[in-house]
Structure formats: C-alpha cells, structure tokens
Amino acid sequence: MERHFHELLADLKKRLVQMSALAETMIADAVRVLVERDASPVAEIRRMEDEVNRMQVEVDETCFTLIALHQPAASDLRFILGAIKTNGELERLADEAINVCRKAERLLREPPLTAYDLVPRMAAIAGSMVKGSIDAFIALDTAKAREVLQRDDEVDRMKVEVTEKLLGYIAADPANVQRAMALILVARNIERIADHATNVAENAIFVAEGRDVRHHLAPR
C-alpha cells in the first residue's frame, strides 16, 4: 500500500511538470504568433490547451485518490493539497496563453503596429517564472520560489511601461486605438501568467515552511 502511494505521488509530480512544460510552450508560441505574425502555431496551441485541460482533471483525480485511500501523513497531505492548488494555477495560466493567441490572431488581420520589444521580453520572463515556480514546488525549494516572487515585480513594471508606450501611440494617431488596446490586453494577459506563477511559488513556500506569504503576510 505504501509503495502504491509513493508511485502515485511520483506520477502526480511528473504530471505537474508536464503541464507546466506545455504551458511554457503555449506562452512562447502565442507570442510568436504575435511578434512574427505567423499563424502556423495556432492549431498546436489549441491542441496543447486540450491536453492541459485533460491533465488537470487527471491530476485532481490522483490527488483525491491519494487522500481518500491512503490517509497521508501531515507533510504529504500538505503537498497534495498544494498540488491541487498548483494544478488550478497551471490550467489558468494556460488559459491566459490562449487569450494571447486569440488576440494575436485578430491582430494578423490588421497592419502591424510599430514593434515594441517589451511584450516578448515580458513573456520570456513570465515563461521562466512558470518553470521556476513548478521546479520550486516539486523540490520544495524556497530559495527558488522567492526568486520567482522577485521577478513578478519586474513584470508588473514592464506592463506599466508597455501600457504607457501604447497609450502614446493612441494619442499620436487615433487610428492605432484598436491595435494598441489589443496589445495592452496582451500585456495584461502576460502579467496574469506571471501572477499565476507567483501563486505557485507562494504555494511552494507554504508547503515547505507552513508560512503563508500571500499579500506580503510574511517577508519574502
């Protein structure tokens, strides 16, 4: 029985890592559609979304099985409950990648707005936060988790900068309004991806230390 528990736990960790890797790819490919004006990744992004959704259900079922059949000890139970929360965050950040993809598709029908490199840079940071946060959660590496928390502030600053720049485009020429607003919303989607990664990192700290660092309730 104990061996079965540890096999299920190992499979749970593997699936979370796989979900995270899919989400990272979705983010990078969605931004590629936007920046390179290339629609070829769209079908694969949608396929990956379906896979993430399927895996979310499987992960939850595994977590409920571990709790119901094995009555895990306190530390294992905290990890499993943390995995349920992390699972939800990964699914939601994958949804944000889909939102970026949809906006990028619509922008392909319009003449390109002057390139602004902060958007792909934001996305690259957010993608690295996703990887760092799941690595921190699986290993319960609180130092790595806190690195993710620090990067969230950087993404927030970049979103403000992107928004100000694009509002300037609108002020200069009202014809830019729809395209600029779409890019502002893309920046918001990327910020939300970073927020979900931050939640995973905070979750890692809580599971490892029993310390709730949400909303700056404890020092980072």
C-alpha positions in Angstrom: 0.0 0.0 0.0 2.8 2.4 0.9 4.6 1.6 -2.4 1.4 2.4 -4.3 1.2 5.7 -2.5 4.7 6.7 -3.5 4.1 5.6 -7.1 1.0 7.8 -7.3 2.9 10.7 -5.7 5.7 10.4 -8.2 3.2 10.3 -11.0 1.5 13.4 -9.6 4.8 15.3 -9.7 5.6 14.1 -13.2 2.2 15.3 -14.5 2.5 18.7 -12.9 5.9 19.2 -14.6 4.4 18.1 -17.9 1.5 20.5 -17.6 4.0 23.3 -16.8 6.1 22.5 -19.8 3.1 22.5 -22.0 2.0 25.9 -20.6 5.5 27.3 -21.2 5.4 26.2 -24.8 1.9 27.7 -25.3 3.1 31.1 -24.0 6.2 31.1 -26.2 4.2 30.0 -29.3 1.4 32.5 -28.7 3.9 35.4 -28.5 5.5 34.0 -31.7 2.1 34.3 -33.5 2.0 38.0 -32.3 5.6 39.0 -32.9 6.4 37.1 -36.1 2.8 37.4 -37.5 2.9 33.7 -38.1 -0.4 31.8 -37.6 1.2 28.3 -38.0 1.5 27.6 -34.3 -2.2 28.3 -33.6 -3.6 24.7 -34.1 -0.9 23.2 -31.9 -1.5 25.8 -29.2 -5.2 24.8 -29.1 -4.2 21.1 -29.0 -2.0 21.8 -26.1 -4.8 23.6 -24.3 -6.9 20.5 -24.6 -4.1 18.4 -23.2 -3.6 20.7 -20.3 -7.4 20.6 -19.5 -7.3 16.8 -19.7 -4.3 16.6 -17.4 -5.9 19.0 -14.9 -8.8 16.5 -14.4 -6.3 13.6 -14.1 -4.2 15.4 -11.5 -7.2 16.3 -9.4 -8.4 12.7 -9.5 -4.9 11.5 -8.5 -4.9 13.9 -5.6 -8.4 12.8 -4.4 -7.3 9.2 -4.6 -4.2 9.8 -2.6 -6.2 11.5 0.2 -9.2 9.1 0.2 -7.4 5.8 0.0 -4.0 6.4 1.7 -4.7 8.9 4.5 -1.4 10.6 4.0 0.7 12.0 6.9 0.6 15.7 7.6 3.6 16.7 5.4 2.4 14.6 2.4 -1.2 15.8 2.9 0.0 19.4 2.7 1.9 18.7 -0.5 -1.2 17.0 -2.1 -3.4 19.9 -1.1 -0.7 22.3 -2.6 -0.7 20.2 -5.7 -4.5 20.7 -6.2 -3.9 24.5 -5.9 -0.9 24.4 -8.2 -2.9 22.3 -10.7 -5.5 25.0 -10.9 -2.9 27.8 -11.3 -1.3 25.9 -14.2 -4.6 25.5 -16.0 -5.4 29.1 -15.6 -2.1 30.4 -16.9 -2.5 28.2 -19.9 -5.9 29.9 -20.5 -4.1 33.2 -20.5 -1.7 31.9 -23.2 -4.8 31.1 -25.2 -6.1 34.6 -24.7 -2.8 36.0 -26.0 -3.1 33.7 -29.0 -6.7 34.8 -29.8 -5.7 38.5 -29.7 -2.6 37.8 -31.9 -4.8 36.0 -34.4 -7.1 39.1 -34.7 -4.1 41.4 -35.0 -2.9 39.4 -38.0 -5.8 40.9 -39.9 -4.5 44.4 -39.3 -1.4 46.2 -40.5 1.4 45.7 -37.9 1.8 48.3 -35.2 5.3 49.5 -34.6 7.1 46.7 -32.9 7.6 47.0 -29.2 10.1 44.6 -27.7 8.9 44.8 -24.1 6.0 42.4 -24.9 8.1 39.4 -25.9 10.5 40.3 -23.1 7.7 40.2 -20.6 6.5 36.9 -22.0 10.0 35.4 -21.7 10.2 36.4 -18.1 6.7 35.1 -17.4 7.6 31.8 -19.0 10.8 31.5 -16.9 8.7 32.2 -13.8 6.4 29.3 -14.7 9.3 26.9 -15.0 10.9 28.3 -11.8 7.8 28.1 -9.8 7.0 24.4 -10.7 10.6 23.5 -10.1 10.4 25.2 -6.7 7.1 23.4 -5.9 8.2 19.9 -6.9 11.5 20.3 -5.0 10.1 22.5 -2.2 12.9 24.8 -2.9 12.0 28.0 -1.1 15.0 30.0 -2.4 14.0 29.4 -6.0 10.4 30.2 -5.1 11.5 33.6 -3.7 13.4 34.3 -6.9 10.1 33.9 -8.7 8.4 36.3 -6.4 11.0 38.9 -7.1 10.6 38.6 -10.8 6.9 39.3 -10.5 7.7 42.9 -9.7 9.7 43.2 -12.8 6.8 42.0 -15.0 4.5 44.5 -13.3 6.9 47.4 -14.1 7.1 46.2 -17.7 3.4 46.1 -18.1 3.1 49.7 -16.9 5.8 50.7 -19.4 4.1 48.8 -22.2 0.8 50.4 -21.4 2.2 53.9 -21.3 4.0 53.4 -24.6 0.9 52.1 -26.4 -1.3 54.9 -25.0 1.2 57.2 -26.6 0.6 55.5 -29.9 -3.1 56.1 -29.5 -2.6 59.8 -28.6 -0.4 60.3 -31.6 -2.9 58.7 -34.0 -6.4 57.6 -33.0 -6.3 55.1 -35.9 -4.0 53.0 -33.7 -6.6 52.6 -30.9 -7.8 49.0 -31.6 -4.4 47.5 -32.3 -2.8 49.3 -29.3 -5.6 48.3 -26.9 -5.3 44.7 -28.1 -1.6 44.8 -27.2 -2.3 46.4 -23.8 -4.6 43.5 -23.1 -1.9 41.1 -24.2 0.4 42.7 -21.7 -2.3 42.2 -19.1 -2.6 38.5 -20.0 1.2 38.1 -19.6 1.1 39.9 -16.3 -1.6 37.4 -15.2 0.6 34.5 -16.3 3.3 35.9 -14.0 0.7 36.2 -11.2 -0.3 32.6 -11.5 3.4 31.5 -11.5 3.8 33.7 -8.4 0.9 31.9 -6.7 2.6 28.5 -7.4 5.8 29.9 -5.9 3.9 31.1 -2.8 2.3 27.7 -2.6 5.8 26.0 -2.6 6.8 28.2 0.3 3.6 27.4 2.2 4.0 23.6 1.7 7.7 23.7 2.6 7.6 26.1 5.6 4.0 26.3 6.6 4.3 30.0 6.1 1.6 32.0 4.2 3.4 34.7 2.1 0.4 35.8 0.1 -0.3 39.5 0.2 3.0 40.1 1.9 1.8 38.5 5.1 5.3 37.3 5.7 8.7 38.6 4.4 9.9 37.2 1.1 
